[in-house]
């Protein structure tokens, strides 16, 4: 296959990730998650600057197609979307971001990992690419990010999909009684404690993959190894450690304001698809009272899927998303 570098796509080749020589191939045969005819595709890596940070994203080519951006969740990375990207790239110019402090993006100085920082980073990249309107898909906090962007920059978005992206239940947010100063005191304590938190390290890549399967037992061995390969750095002592900055899991210095979030969601003018996993700990997305905040939204629950819906039930998820986006090669799920 001849690569079209202008469109951001590379041919399959032997690569060295973390000292491990591999031939990229993410066909998940045992779960039927392979995308026929797409096994030779590898995205190209690109960088951009946002708020003085060097941030990374991957490009799946087809720059003449409408832009579709994938935004991962907390402690994750851009390559978590590989299976989804391969399935959608025939119809879209697909890119996937590494959020600040994640994947191959730079860690933030001063531990600035708030929602508005993530939204600003996304806005910076999309402005540079200048291919509006864009379609957005996000998972977990990535879902929150794409919803926030869609409200703030409503004229720039064609459609938005949030997978497990509504955040904590509304009543839990409304029940928070801590004062602003009390919340900030707790945040300061957390900032002082984080440097002493021991980072998890692994002797082998297989051990890192095993840890991923412990967290999500729906992962196949192939999925877990692929994710671990792109989730870790190999240190000087040959040990493997997660790429993400431990500070990304810190609380915000300011209390959450549910009404502020709902107000932003109410500004979204494009169609929105809200997806939840049937086995997730999150509230039932189809019964969530926050649906009323959206002008034009539909909700869908994916059966036999936990929080990581795109790993647990890829084919089902793709059918739901493709139907929403206006393309479906297969009948809708029952």
FIKE-594220 format. One line per 2 residues: number of its first residue (from 1); their letters; for each residue x, y, z of N, C-alpha, C. Coordinates in Angstrom, 1 decimal. Layout:
N
NUM> A> X Y Z X Y Z X Y Z | ...
END
This chain:
334
1> XX> 0.8 -1.2 0.0 0.0 0.0 0.0 0.9 1.2 0.0 | 0.5 2.2 -0.8 1.3 3.5 -0.8 0.7 4.5 0.1
3> XX> 1.5 5.0 1.0 1.0 6.0 2.0 0.7 7.3 1.3 | -0.4 8.0 1.8 -0.7 9.3 1.4 -0.4 10.2 2.6
5> XX> 0.9 10.7 2.7 1.3 11.5 3.8 0.5 12.7 4.0 | 0.1 13.4 2.9 -0.6 14.6 3.0 -1.9 14.4 3.7
7> XX> -2.5 13.2 3.6 -3.8 13.0 4.3 -3.5 12.3 5.7 | -2.3 12.2 6.0 -2.0 11.7 7.4 -2.0 10.3 7.6
9> XX> -2.0 9.4 6.6 -2.1 8.0 6.8 -0.8 7.3 6.5 | -0.4 6.4 7.2 0.9 5.6 7.0 0.5 4.2 6.7
11> XX> 1.4 3.5 5.9 1.2 2.1 5.7 1.6 1.3 7.0 | 1.1 0.1 7.1 1.5 -0.7 8.2 3.0 -1.0 8.1
13> XX> 3.7 -1.0 9.2 5.1 -1.2 9.2 5.6 -1.7 10.5 | 6.8 -2.3 10.6 7.3 -2.8 11.8 7.7 -1.5 12.6
15> XX> 7.3 -1.4 13.9 7.6 -0.3 14.7 8.1 -0.7 16.0 | 8.7 0.2 16.7 9.3 -0.1 18.0 8.6 0.8 19.0
17> XX> 7.7 0.2 19.9 7.0 0.9 20.9 7.6 0.5 22.2 | 8.1 1.4 23.0 8.6 1.1 24.3 9.6 -0.1 24.3
19> XX> 10.4 -0.2 23.3 11.4 -1.2 23.2 10.9 -2.5 22.7 | 9.6 -2.6 22.4 8.9 -3.8 21.9 8.7 -3.7 20.4
21> XX> 9.3 -4.5 19.6 9.1 -4.5 18.2 7.8 -5.2 17.8 | 6.9 -4.4 17.1 5.6 -5.0 16.8 5.2 -4.6 15.4
23> XX> 4.3 -5.4 14.8 3.7 -5.0 13.6 2.2 -4.6 13.9 | 1.9 -3.4 13.8 0.6 -2.9 14.2 -0.5 -3.8 13.6
25> XX> -1.4 -4.3 14.4 -2.5 -5.1 13.9 -3.5 -5.3 15.1 | -4.6 -4.6 15.0 -5.5 -4.6 16.2 -6.8 -5.4 15.9
27> XX> -6.7 -6.4 15.0 -7.9 -7.3 14.7 -8.2 -8.1 16.0 | -9.4 -7.9 16.5 -9.8 -8.7 17.7 -10.7 -9.8 17.2
29> XX> -10.1 -10.9 16.9 -10.9 -12.0 16.2 -11.9 -12.6 17.2 | -11.5 -12.8 18.4 -12.3 -13.6 19.3 -13.6 -12.8 19.7
31> XX> -13.6 -11.4 19.5 -14.7 -10.7 19.8 -15.4 -10.1 18.6 | -14.9 -10.5 17.4 -15.5 -10.0 16.2 -15.4 -8.6 16.0
33> XX> -14.3 -7.9 16.5 -14.2 -6.5 16.4 -13.3 -6.0 15.3 | -12.8 -6.9 14.5 -11.9 -6.4 13.4 -12.7 -5.7 12.4
35> XX> -12.1 -4.7 11.7 -12.7 -4.0 10.6 -12.1 -4.5 9.3 | -12.9 -5.3 8.5 -12.3 -5.9 7.3 -11.7 -4.9 6.4
37> XX> -10.5 -5.2 5.9 -9.8 -4.4 4.9 -9.1 -3.2 5.5 | -9.1 -3.1 6.8 -8.5 -1.9 7.5 -7.3 -2.2 8.3
39> XX> -6.8 -3.4 8.2 -5.7 -3.8 9.1 -4.4 -3.2 8.7 | -4.2 -2.6 7.5 -2.9 -2.0 7.2 -2.8 -0.6 7.6
41> XX> -3.8 0.0 8.2 -3.8 1.4 8.5 -3.2 1.8 9.8 | -2.3 2.7 9.8 -1.8 3.3 11.1 -1.9 4.8 10.9
43> XX> -2.3 5.5 12.0 -2.4 7.0 11.9 -1.0 7.6 12.0 | -0.9 8.9 11.5 0.3 9.6 11.7 0.2 10.5 12.9
45> XX> 1.3 10.8 13.5 1.4 11.6 14.8 1.6 13.1 14.4 | 1.0 14.0 15.1 1.1 15.4 14.9 1.1 16.1 16.3
47> XX> 1.7 17.3 16.3 1.7 18.1 17.5 1.2 19.5 17.2 | 0.7 20.1 18.3 0.3 21.5 18.2 0.5 22.2 19.6
49> XX> 0.5 23.5 19.6 0.7 24.2 20.9 -0.6 24.8 21.4 | -0.9 24.6 22.6 -2.0 25.2 23.3 -1.6 25.6 24.7
51> XX> -1.8 26.9 25.0 -1.4 27.5 26.3 0.0 27.1 26.7 | 0.9 27.1 25.7 2.3 26.8 25.9 2.6 25.4 26.1
53> XX> 1.7 24.5 25.9 1.9 23.1 26.1 2.0 22.4 24.7 | 2.9 21.5 24.5 3.0 20.7 23.3 2.1 19.5 23.4
55> XX> 1.0 19.5 22.6 0.0 18.5 22.7 0.0 17.6 21.4 | -0.4 16.4 21.6 -0.3 15.4 20.5 -1.7 15.0 20.0
57> XX> -1.8 14.6 18.7 -3.0 14.0 18.2 -2.6 13.1 17.0 | -3.4 12.1 16.7 -3.1 11.3 15.6 -4.2 11.5 14.5
59> XX> -3.8 11.3 13.3 -4.6 11.7 12.1 -4.7 10.4 11.3 | -6.0 10.0 11.0 -6.3 8.8 10.2 -6.5 9.0 8.7
61> XX> -6.2 10.2 8.3 -6.2 10.5 6.8 -7.5 10.9 6.3 | -7.6 10.9 4.9 -8.9 11.4 4.3 -9.2 12.8 4.6
63> XX> -8.2 13.7 4.4 -8.4 15.1 4.7 -9.5 15.8 3.9 | -9.9 15.2 2.8 -11.0 15.7 2.0 -12.4 15.4 2.5
65> XX> -12.4 14.6 3.6 -13.7 14.2 4.2 -14.1 15.2 5.3 | -15.3 15.2 5.8 -15.7 16.0 6.9 -14.9 15.6 8.2
67> XX> -14.5 16.6 9.0 -13.7 16.3 10.1 -14.5 15.7 11.3 | -13.9 14.7 11.9 -14.5 14.0 13.1 -13.4 13.9 14.1
69> XX> -13.6 14.4 15.3 -12.6 14.4 16.4 -13.0 13.5 17.5 | -12.1 12.6 17.9 -12.4 11.7 19.0 -11.6 12.1 20.3
71> XX> -12.3 12.2 21.4 -11.7 12.7 22.6 -11.9 11.7 23.7 | -10.7 11.2 24.2 -10.7 10.1 25.2 -11.1 10.5 26.6
73> XX> -11.2 9.5 27.5 -11.5 9.8 28.9 -10.3 9.9 29.8 | -10.5 10.1 31.0 -9.4 10.3 32.0 -8.5 9.1 32.1
75> XX> -7.2 9.4 32.2 -6.1 8.4 32.3 -6.0 7.5 31.1 | -6.6 7.9 29.9 -6.6 7.2 28.7 -5.7 7.9 27.7
77> XX> -5.9 7.6 26.4 -5.0 8.1 25.4 -5.7 8.0 24.0 | -5.2 8.6 23.0 -5.8 8.7 21.7 -6.0 7.4 21.0
79> XX> -5.0 6.4 21.3 -5.1 5.1 20.6 -6.2 4.2 21.2 | -6.8 4.6 22.2 -8.0 3.9 22.7 -9.1 3.8 21.7
81> XX> -9.1 4.8 20.7 -10.1 4.9 19.7 -9.8 4.1 18.4 | -8.7 3.4 18.4 -8.2 2.9 17.1 -9.3 2.1 16.3
83> XX> -10.1 1.2 17.1 -11.1 0.4 16.4 -12.2 1.3 15.9 | -12.6 2.3 16.6 -13.6 3.2 16.2 -13.1 4.0 15.0
85> XX> -11.9 4.5 15.0 -11.3 5.3 14.0 -11.3 4.5 12.7 | -10.9 3.3 12.7 -10.8 2.5 11.5 -12.2 2.3 10.9
87> XX> -13.2 2.2 11.7 -14.5 1.9 11.2 -15.1 3.2 10.6 | -14.7 4.4 11.0 -15.4 5.6 10.6 -14.5 6.4 9.5
89> XX> -13.3 6.0 9.3 -12.4 6.8 8.5 -12.8 6.8 7.0 | -13.6 5.9 6.5 -14.0 5.9 5.1 -14.9 7.1 4.8
91> XX> -15.6 7.5 5.9 -16.6 8.6 5.7 -16.2 9.9 6.3 | -15.1 9.9 7.1 -14.7 11.1 7.8 -13.2 11.2 7.8
93> XX> -12.7 12.5 8.0 -11.3 12.7 8.3 -11.2 12.6 9.8 | -10.8 11.5 10.3 -10.8 11.2 11.7 -9.5 11.6 12.4
95> XX> -9.5 12.3 13.5 -8.4 12.6 14.3 -8.7 12.2 15.8 | -7.7 11.9 16.5 -7.9 11.5 17.9 -6.9 12.2 18.8
97> XX> -7.3 12.9 19.8 -6.5 13.7 20.6 -5.9 13.0 21.8 | -4.7 13.3 22.2 -4.2 13.0 23.5 -4.4 14.3 24.4
99> XX> -5.3 14.2 25.4 -5.5 15.4 26.2 -4.2 15.8 26.9 | -4.1 17.0 27.4 -2.9 17.4 28.2 -2.7 16.4 29.3
101> XX> -1.5 16.1 29.6 -1.2 15.1 30.7 -1.5 13.7 30.4 | -1.8 13.4 29.1 -2.2 12.0 28.7 -1.4 11.6 27.5
103> XX> -1.3 10.3 27.3 -0.6 9.8 26.1 0.7 10.5 25.8 | 0.9 11.0 24.6 2.1 11.6 24.2 2.0 13.1 24.2
105> XX> 1.0 13.7 24.9 1.0 15.1 25.2 1.8 15.5 26.4 | 2.2 16.7 26.4 3.0 17.3 27.5 2.1 17.3 28.8
107> XX> 2.8 17.1 29.9 2.2 17.3 31.2 2.0 18.8 31.5 | 1.0 19.2 32.1 0.7 20.6 32.4 1.6 21.1 33.6
109> XX> 2.1 22.3 33.4 2.9 22.9 34.5 1.9 23.5 35.5 | 2.0 23.2 36.8 1.1 23.7 37.7 -0.2 22.9 37.9
111> XX> -0.2 21.7 37.2 -1.2 20.7 37.4 -2.6 21.2 37.0 | -2.6 22.0 35.9 -3.9 22.6 35.4 -4.6 21.6 34.6
113> XX> -5.6 20.8 35.2 -6.3 19.8 34.4 -7.8 20.0 34.7 | -8.3 21.2 34.5 -9.7 21.5 34.7 -10.5 21.4 33.3
115> XX> -11.8 21.3 33.4 -12.6 21.1 32.2 -12.3 22.2 31.2 | -12.3 23.4 31.7 -12.2 24.6 30.8 -10.8 24.5 30.0
117> XX> -9.8 24.0 30.7 -8.5 23.9 30.1 -8.5 22.9 28.9 | -9.2 21.7 29.2 -9.4 20.7 28.1 -10.2 21.3 26.9
119> XX> -11.2 22.0 27.2 -12.1 22.6 26.2 -11.3 23.6 25.4 | -10.5 24.4 26.0 -9.6 25.4 25.3 -8.6 24.7 24.4
121> XX> -8.0 23.6 24.9 -7.1 22.8 24.0 -7.8 22.3 22.8 | -9.0 21.7 23.0 -9.7 21.2 21.8 -10.0 22.4 20.8
123> XX> -10.5 23.5 21.4 -10.8 24.6 20.5 -9.6 25.1 19.7 | -8.4 25.1 20.4 -7.2 25.5 19.7 -6.9 24.6 18.5
125> XX> -7.0 23.3 18.7 -6.7 22.4 17.6 -7.7 22.5 16.5 | -8.9 22.6 16.8 -10.0 22.7 15.8 -9.9 24.0 15.0
127> XX> -9.5 25.0 15.7 -9.3 26.3 15.0 -8.1 26.2 14.0 | -7.1 25.6 14.4 -5.9 25.4 13.5 -6.3 24.6 12.3
129> XX> -7.0 23.5 12.5 -7.4 22.6 11.4 -8.4 23.3 10.5 | -9.3 24.2 11.0 -10.2 25.0 10.3 -11.0 24.2 9.3
131> XX> -11.7 23.2 9.8 -12.5 22.3 8.9 -13.9 22.2 9.5 | -14.5 23.3 9.7 -15.9 23.3 10.4 -17.0 23.1 9.3
133> XX> -18.1 22.6 9.8 -18.4 22.1 11.1 -17.8 20.8 11.4 | -17.5 20.5 12.6 -16.8 19.3 13.0 -17.8 18.4 13.7
135> XX> -17.6 17.1 13.6 -18.4 16.1 14.4 -17.5 15.6 15.5 | -18.1 15.6 16.7 -17.3 15.3 17.9 -17.9 14.0 18.6
137> XX> -16.9 13.1 19.0 -17.3 12.0 19.8 -16.3 11.9 21.0 | -16.9 11.8 22.2 -16.1 11.8 23.4 -16.5 10.7 24.4
139> XX> -15.6 10.2 25.2 -15.9 9.2 26.2 -15.5 9.7 27.6 | -16.4 9.5 28.5 -16.2 9.9 29.9 -16.0 11.4 30.0
141> XX> -14.8 11.8 30.6 -14.6 13.2 30.7 -14.5 13.8 29.3 | -14.0 13.0 28.3 -14.0 13.4 26.9 -15.4 13.7 26.4
143> XX> -16.4 13.0 26.9 -17.8 13.3 26.5 -18.2 14.6 27.1 | -17.8 14.9 28.4 -18.1 16.2 29.0 -17.4 17.3 28.2
145> XX> -16.2 17.1 27.7 -15.5 18.1 27.0 -16.2 18.4 25.7 | -16.6 17.4 24.9 -17.2 17.7 23.6 -18.6 18.3 23.8
147> XX> -19.3 18.0 24.9 -20.5 18.7 25.2 -20.3 20.1 25.5 | -19.3 20.4 26.3 -19.0 21.8 26.7 -18.6 22.6 25.5
149> XX> -17.8 22.0 24.6 -17.3 22.7 23.4 -18.5 23.0 22.5 | -19.4 22.0 22.4 -20.6 22.1 21.5 -21.5 23.2 22.0
151> XX> -21.6 23.5 23.3 -22.4 24.6 23.8 -21.7 26.0 23.6 | -20.4 26.0 23.9 -19.7 27.3 23.8 -19.4 27.7 22.4
153> XX> -19.2 26.7 21.5 -18.9 27.0 20.1 -20.0 26.3 19.2 | -21.2 26.6 19.5 -22.3 25.8 18.9 -22.4 25.9 17.4
155> XX> -21.9 27.0 16.8 -22.0 27.1 15.3 -20.9 26.3 14.6 | -20.0 25.7 15.4 -18.8 25.0 14.8 -19.0 23.5 14.8
157> XX> -20.1 23.0 15.3 -20.3 21.5 15.5 -21.5 21.1 14.7 | -21.3 20.0 13.9 -22.4 19.4 13.1 -23.2 18.4 14.0
159> XX> -22.5 17.5 14.7 -23.2 16.6 15.6 -22.2 16.2 16.7 | -22.8 15.8 17.8 -21.9 15.5 19.0 -22.4 14.2 19.6
161> XX> -21.5 13.3 20.0 -21.8 12.1 20.7 -21.0 12.0 22.0 | -21.7 11.8 23.1 -21.1 11.7 24.4 -21.3 10.3 24.9
163> XX> -20.3 9.5 25.1 -20.4 8.2 25.6 -20.0 8.2 27.1 | -21.0 7.9 28.0 -20.8 7.9 29.4 -20.2 9.3 29.8
165> XX> -20.8 10.4 29.3 -20.2 11.7 29.4 -20.9 12.7 30.2 | -22.0 12.3 30.9 -22.8 13.3 31.7 -22.2 13.6 33.0
167> XX> -21.3 12.7 33.5 -20.7 13.0 34.8 -21.5 12.4 36.0 | -21.1 12.9 37.2 -21.9 12.3 38.4 -23.3 12.7 38.3
169> XX> -24.2 11.9 39.0 -25.6 12.2 39.1 -25.9 13.6 39.5 | -26.9 14.2 39.0 -27.3 15.6 39.3 -27.5 15.8 40.8
171> XX> -28.2 14.9 41.4 -28.5 15.0 42.8 -27.3 15.0 43.7 | -26.2 14.2 43.3 -25.0 14.2 44.0 -24.3 15.6 44.0
173> XX> -24.3 16.2 42.8 -23.7 17.5 42.6 -24.5 18.6 43.4 | -25.8 18.5 43.4 -26.6 19.4 44.1 -26.5 19.3 45.6
175> XX> -26.1 18.1 46.1 -26.1 17.8 47.5 -24.7 18.3 48.1 | -23.8 18.6 47.3 -22.5 19.1 47.8 -22.7 20.4 48.6
177> XX> -22.3 20.4 49.8 -22.6 21.5 50.7 -21.3 22.2 51.1 | -20.1 21.8 50.6 -18.9 22.4 51.0 -18.8 23.8 50.5
179> XX> -18.3 24.7 51.4 -18.1 26.1 51.0 -16.9 26.2 50.0 | -16.9 27.3 49.4 -15.8 27.5 48.4 -14.4 27.4 49.1
181> XX> -14.3 28.0 50.3 -13.0 28.0 50.9 -12.7 26.6 51.4 | -13.7 25.9 51.9 -13.5 24.5 52.4 -13.1 23.6 51.2
183> XX> -13.7 23.8 50.1 -13.3 23.0 48.9 -11.9 23.3 48.5 | -11.5 24.5 48.5 -10.2 24.9 48.1 -9.1 24.4 49.1
185> XX> -9.5 24.3 50.4 -8.6 23.8 51.4 -8.3 22.3 51.1 | -9.4 21.6 50.8 -9.3 20.2 50.4 -8.4 20.0 49.2
187> XX> -8.6 20.9 48.2 -7.8 20.8 47.0 -6.3 21.0 47.3 | -6.0 22.0 48.2 -4.6 22.3 48.5 -4.0 21.0 49.2
189> XX> -4.7 20.4 50.1 -4.2 19.2 50.7 -3.9 18.1 49.7 | -4.8 17.9 48.7 -4.7 16.9 47.7 -3.4 17.2 46.9
191> XX> -3.2 18.5 46.6 -2.0 18.9 45.8 -0.7 18.5 46.6 | -0.8 18.7 47.9 0.4 18.4 48.7 0.6 16.9 48.8
193> XX> -0.4 16.1 48.7 -0.3 14.6 48.9 0.0 13.9 47.6 | -0.3 14.5 46.5 -0.1 13.8 45.2 1.3 13.5 44.9
195> XX> 2.3 14.3 45.2 3.7 14.0 44.9 4.2 12.7 45.6 | 3.5 12.4 46.7 3.9 11.2 47.5 3.2 10.0 47.1
197> XX> 2.3 10.1 46.1 1.6 8.9 45.7 2.5 8.1 44.8 | 2.6 6.8 45.1 3.4 5.9 44.4 2.8 5.5 43.0
199> XX> 3.5 5.8 42.0 3.1 5.4 40.6 3.2 3.9 40.4 | 2.2 3.3 39.8 2.2 1.9 39.5 3.2 1.6 38.4
201> XX> 4.1 0.6 38.6 5.0 0.3 37.5 5.0 -1.2 37.3 | 5.5 -1.6 36.1 5.4 -3.1 35.7 6.7 -3.5 35.1
203> XX> 7.0 -4.8 35.4 8.2 -5.3 34.9 8.2 -5.6 33.4 | 7.0 -6.0 32.9 6.8 -6.3 31.5 5.5 -5.6 31.0
205> XX> 5.5 -5.6 29.6 4.3 -5.0 29.0 3.1 -5.9 29.2 | 3.3 -7.2 29.3 2.2 -8.2 29.6 1.6 -7.9 30.9
207> XX> 2.5 -7.5 31.9 2.0 -7.3 33.2 1.1 -6.0 33.2 | 1.4 -5.0 32.4 0.6 -3.8 32.3 -0.7 -4.2 31.6
209> XX> -0.7 -5.1 30.6 -1.9 -5.5 29.9 -2.8 -6.3 30.9 | -2.2 -7.1 31.7 -2.9 -7.9 32.7 -3.7 -6.9 33.7
211> XX> -3.0 -5.8 34.1 -3.6 -4.9 34.9 -4.9 -4.2 34.3 | -4.8 -4.0 33.0 -5.9 -3.4 32.2 -7.1 -4.4 32.2
213> XX> -6.8 -5.7 32.1 -7.8 -6.7 32.1 -8.5 -6.8 33.5 | -7.7 -6.6 34.6 -8.2 -6.6 35.9 -9.2 -5.4 36.1
215> XX> -8.9 -4.3 35.5 -9.8 -3.1 35.6 -11.1 -3.4 34.7 | -10.9 -3.9 33.5 -12.0 -4.2 32.6 -11.9 -5.6 32.1
217> XX> -12.6 -6.5 32.7 -12.5 -8.0 32.3 -13.2 -8.3 31.0 | -13.8 -7.3 30.4 -14.4 -7.5 29.0 -13.3 -7.4 27.9
219> XX> -12.1 -6.9 28.3 -11.1 -6.8 27.3 -10.5 -8.2 26.9 | -10.3 -8.4 25.6 -9.6 -9.6 25.1 -8.1 -9.4 25.4
221> XX> -7.3 -10.4 25.3 -5.9 -10.3 25.4 -5.3 -9.3 24.4 | -5.8 -9.4 23.1 -5.3 -8.5 22.1 -5.6 -7.1 22.4
223> XX> -6.8 -6.8 22.8 -7.2 -5.4 23.2 -6.3 -4.9 24.3 | -6.2 -5.7 25.3 -5.4 -5.3 26.5 -4.0 -5.0 26.1
225> XX> -3.4 -5.8 25.3 -2.0 -5.6 24.9 -1.8 -4.3 24.0 | -2.8 -4.1 23.1 -2.7 -3.0 22.3 -2.8 -1.7 23.1
227> XX> -3.8 -1.7 24.0 -4.0 -0.5 24.9 -2.8 -0.3 25.8 | -2.2 -1.4 26.4 -1.0 -1.2 27.2 0.2 -0.7 26.4
229> XX> 0.3 -1.1 25.2 1.4 -0.7 24.4 1.4 0.8 24.2 | 0.3 1.4 24.1 0.2 2.8 23.9 -0.1 3.6 25.1
231> XX> -0.3 2.9 26.2 -0.5 3.5 27.5 0.7 3.8 28.4 | 1.8 3.1 28.0 3.0 3.1 28.9 4.2 3.7 28.2
233> XX> 5.1 4.1 29.1 6.5 4.4 28.7 7.4 3.4 29.3 | 8.5 3.2 28.7 9.5 2.3 29.2 10.6 3.1 29.8
235> XX> 10.8 3.0 31.1 11.8 3.8 31.9 13.2 3.3 31.7 | 14.2 4.1 32.2 15.6 3.7 32.1 15.9 2.4 32.7
237> XX> 15.2 2.0 33.8 15.5 0.8 34.4 14.7 -0.4 33.8 | 14.1 -0.2 32.6 13.4 -1.2 31.9 12.0 -1.5 32.5
239> XX> 11.6 -0.7 33.5 10.2 -0.9 34.0 9.3 -0.1 33.2 | 8.0 -0.5 33.2 7.0 0.2 32.4 6.1 1.0 33.4
241> XX> 5.7 2.3 33.0 4.8 3.1 33.8 3.8 3.8 32.9 | 2.7 4.1 33.5 1.6 4.7 32.7 2.1 6.1 32.2
243> XX> 1.6 6.5 31.0 2.0 7.8 30.5 1.3 8.9 31.2 | 0.1 8.8 31.7 -0.6 9.9 32.2 -0.1 10.5 33.5
245> XX> -0.2 11.8 33.6 0.2 12.5 34.8 -0.7 12.1 36.0 | -0.2 11.8 37.1 -1.1 11.4 38.2 -2.0 12.6 38.7
247> XX> -1.6 13.8 38.3 -2.3 15.0 38.7 -3.6 15.1 37.9 | -3.8 14.4 36.8 -5.0 14.5 36.1 -6.2 14.0 36.9
249> XX> -6.0 13.2 37.9 -7.1 12.7 38.7 -7.4 13.6 39.9 | -6.8 14.7 40.0 -7.0 15.6 41.1 -8.4 16.3 40.9
251> XX> -9.0 16.6 42.0 -10.2 17.4 42.0 -10.0 18.8 41.5 | -11.0 19.4 41.1 -10.9 20.8 40.7 -10.8 21.7 41.9
253> XX> -10.1 22.8 41.8 -10.0 23.7 43.0 -11.3 24.4 43.3 | -12.3 24.4 42.4 -13.5 25.1 42.5 -14.7 24.1 42.6
255> XX> -15.7 24.3 43.4 -16.8 23.4 43.5 -17.6 23.3 42.2 | -18.1 22.1 41.9 -18.9 22.0 40.7 -20.2 22.7 40.8
257> XX> -20.6 23.3 39.7 -21.9 24.0 39.7 -22.8 23.4 38.6 | -23.7 22.5 39.1 -24.5 21.8 38.1 -25.3 22.7 37.2
259> XX> -25.8 23.8 37.7 -26.6 24.7 36.9 -25.8 25.3 35.8 | -24.5 25.6 36.0 -23.6 26.1 35.0 -23.5 25.1 33.8
261> XX> -23.2 23.9 34.2 -23.1 22.8 33.1 -24.4 22.7 32.3 | -25.5 22.7 33.0 -26.8 22.5 32.3 -27.1 23.7 31.4
263> XX> -26.7 24.9 31.8 -26.8 26.1 31.0 -26.0 26.0 29.7 | -24.8 25.5 29.8 -24.0 25.3 28.6 -24.6 24.3 27.7
265> XX> -25.1 23.1 28.3 -25.7 22.1 27.4 -26.9 22.7 26.7 | -27.6 23.6 27.3 -28.8 24.1 26.7 -28.5 25.0 25.5
267> XX> -27.2 25.4 25.4 -26.8 26.2 24.2 -26.5 25.4 23.0 | -26.4 24.0 23.2 -26.0 23.2 22.1 -27.2 23.2 21.1
269> XX> -26.9 23.5 19.8 -27.9 23.6 18.8 -27.9 22.4 17.9 | -26.8 21.7 17.8 -26.7 20.5 16.9 -27.3 19.3 17.5
271> XX> -27.6 18.3 16.7 -28.1 17.0 17.3 -27.1 16.4 18.2 | -27.5 15.9 19.3 -26.6 15.2 20.3 -27.1 13.8 20.6
273> XX> -26.1 12.9 20.7 -26.4 11.5 21.0 -25.7 11.2 22.4 | -26.5 10.8 23.4 -25.9 10.5 24.7 -26.0 9.0 24.9
275> XX> -24.9 8.3 25.1 -24.8 6.9 25.2 -24.3 6.4 26.5 | -24.9 5.4 27.1 -24.5 4.8 28.3 -24.4 3.3 28.2
277> XX> -23.6 2.8 29.1 -23.4 1.3 29.2 -24.4 0.7 30.2 | -25.1 -0.3 29.8 -26.1 -0.9 30.6 -25.5 -1.4 32.0
279> XX> -24.2 -1.8 32.0 -23.6 -2.3 33.2 -22.7 -1.3 33.9 | -22.8 0.0 33.5 -22.0 1.0 34.0 -22.6 1.4 35.4
281> XX> -21.7 2.1 36.2 -22.2 2.6 37.5 -22.8 4.0 37.3 | -22.8 4.5 36.1 -23.4 5.8 35.9 -24.9 5.7 35.9
283> XX> -25.7 6.8 36.1 -27.1 6.8 36.0 -27.6 6.3 34.6 | -28.8 5.7 34.6 -29.4 5.3 33.3 -29.5 6.5 32.4
285> XX> -28.8 6.6 31.3 -28.8 7.7 30.5 -30.2 8.1 29.9 | -31.0 7.0 29.7 -32.3 7.2 29.1 -33.3 7.8 30.1
287> XX> -33.0 7.7 31.4 -33.9 8.2 32.4 -33.3 9.4 33.1 | -32.1 9.9 32.7 -31.5 11.0 33.4 -32.2 12.3 33.2
289> XX> -32.5 12.9 34.3 -33.3 14.1 34.3 -32.6 15.3 33.6 | -31.3 15.1 33.4 -30.5 16.2 32.7 -30.8 16.2 31.2
291> XX> -31.4 15.2 30.7 -31.8 15.2 29.2 -32.6 16.4 28.9 | -33.4 16.9 29.9 -34.2 18.1 29.6 -33.4 19.3 29.3
293> XX> -32.1 19.3 29.6 -31.3 20.5 29.4 -30.9 20.6 27.9 | -31.1 19.5 27.1 -30.7 19.6 25.7 -31.9 19.9 24.8
295> XX> -31.6 20.7 23.8 -32.6 21.0 22.8 -33.0 19.9 21.9 | -31.9 19.2 21.5 -32.1 18.2 20.4 -31.2 17.0 20.7
297> XX> -31.6 16.1 21.7 -30.8 15.0 22.1 -31.6 13.7 22.1 | -30.9 12.6 21.8 -31.5 11.3 22.0 -30.5 10.5 22.8
299> XX> -31.0 9.5 23.6 -30.2 8.7 24.5 -30.3 7.2 24.1 | -29.3 6.5 24.3 -29.2 5.1 23.9 -28.4 4.3 24.9
301> XX> -28.9 3.2 25.4 -28.2 2.4 26.3 -27.6 1.1 25.6 | -26.3 0.8 25.7 -25.7 -0.3 25.0 -25.7 -1.5 26.0
303> XX> -26.4 -2.6 25.6 -26.4 -3.7 26.6 -25.1 -4.4 26.7 | -24.9 -5.0 27.8 -23.7 -5.8 28.1 -22.4 -5.0 28.0
305> XX> -22.5 -3.7 28.3 -21.3 -2.8 28.3 -21.2 -2.1 29.6 | -20.0 -1.9 30.0 -19.7 -1.1 31.2 -19.4 0.3 30.8
307> XX> -18.5 0.9 31.6 -18.1 2.3 31.3 -17.4 2.5 30.0 | -16.5 1.5 29.6 -15.8 1.6 28.4 -16.6 0.9 27.3
309> XX> -17.6 1.6 26.9 -18.5 1.0 25.9 -17.8 0.7 24.6 | -16.9 1.5 24.1 -16.2 1.3 22.9 -15.3 0.2 22.9
311> XX> -15.0 -0.4 24.0 -14.2 -1.6 24.1 -15.1 -2.8 24.4 | -16.1 -2.6 25.1 -17.0 -3.8 25.5 -17.9 -4.2 24.4
313> XX> -18.5 -3.3 23.7 -19.5 -3.6 22.6 -19.3 -2.8 21.4 | -18.1 -3.0 20.8 -17.7 -2.1 19.7 -18.7 -2.1 18.5
315> XX> -19.1 -3.3 18.0 -20.0 -3.4 16.9 -21.3 -2.8 17.1 | -21.9 -3.1 18.3 -23.2 -2.5 18.6 -23.1 -1.0 18.7
317> XX> -22.1 -0.5 19.4 -21.8 0.9 19.5 -21.7 1.6 18.1 | -21.0 1.0 17.2 -20.8 1.6 15.9 -22.1 1.6 15.1
319> XX> -22.9 0.6 15.3 -24.2 0.7 14.6 -25.1 1.9 15.1 | -25.0 2.1 16.4 -25.8 3.2 16.9 -25.3 4.5 16.5
321> XX> -23.9 4.7 16.5 -23.3 5.9 16.1 -23.5 6.2 14.6 | -23.3 5.2 13.8 -23.4 5.4 12.4 -24.9 5.7 12.0
323> XX> -25.8 5.1 12.6 -27.2 5.5 12.4 -27.5 6.9 12.7 | -26.9 7.4 13.8 -27.1 8.8 14.3 -26.4 9.7 13.3
325> XX> -25.2 9.3 12.8 -24.5 10.2 11.9 -25.0 10.2 10.5 | -26.0 9.3 10.2 -26.6 9.3 8.9 -26.1 8.3 8.0
327> XX> -25.3 7.3 8.5 -24.8 6.2 7.7 -24.9 5.0 8.6 | -25.5 3.9 8.0 -25.5 2.6 8.7 -25.5 1.5 7.7
329> XX> -24.4 0.7 7.7 -24.3 -0.4 6.7 -25.1 -1.6 7.2 | -25.5 -1.6 8.4 -26.1 -2.8 9.0 -27.4 -2.3 9.7
331> XX> -28.4 -3.3 9.9 -29.7 -2.9 10.5 -29.4 -2.4 11.9 | -30.3 -1.5 12.4 -30.2 -1.0 13.7 -30.4 -2.1 14.7
333> XX> -29.7 -2.0 15.9 -29.8 -3.0 16.9 -31.2 -3.1 17.4 | -31.6 -4.3 17.9 -33.0 -4.5 18.3 -33.3 -3.6 19.6
END
